[in-house]
């Protein structure tokens, strides 16, 4: 089967992976929400391990790190005031690392993320990783692209969950993960398969 030319190629946009040292790391919704209970992701621990390696590299390189969390309100699986909504220990913020609270899939929508990035003098490269691939990671990549940033998503440091398709048939988590990453790579920014694929 032949594949189509990406929109990025049609538009002449650069497809090279950025050096990690030239970017800003944005970690999206690495909350306990996705490790247990109704929102548990099949590959959450694998993605968290990869995110931990990515975060370690970023900190060692002196790269700015921004953590994003989703607040769904008190008593919800996204309650940031409770253990369920806290950032997983693998990637917990350190002193000096900003935490942005959001309420929509696009981490830029009605948050101060853009102001934070401007204060950090970030750009144009943003390195994104997080939960869920097809939802907050994809829409944050789109939001970043729309604002003139160049988002790069690290695939192995993202995960999602199986859902029912339009015809009711199950869509496995890995298929939805791949579809979201393909959408991102078609238009919004490059996709690095592994943490190790990002140049230093």
Secondary structure, DSSP 8 states (H G I E B T S, - for coil): ------HHHHHT-------GGGSEEEEE--BGGGTSGGG--TTHHHHHHHHHHHHHHHHHTT--EEEEEE---TTSTT-TTSGGGSB-GGG---TT-EEEEESSSSTTTTSSHHHHHHHTT--SEEEEEEE-IIIIIHHHHHHHHHTT-EEEEEEEEEE---EE-TTS-EE-HHHHHHHHHHHIIIII--EESSGGGS--
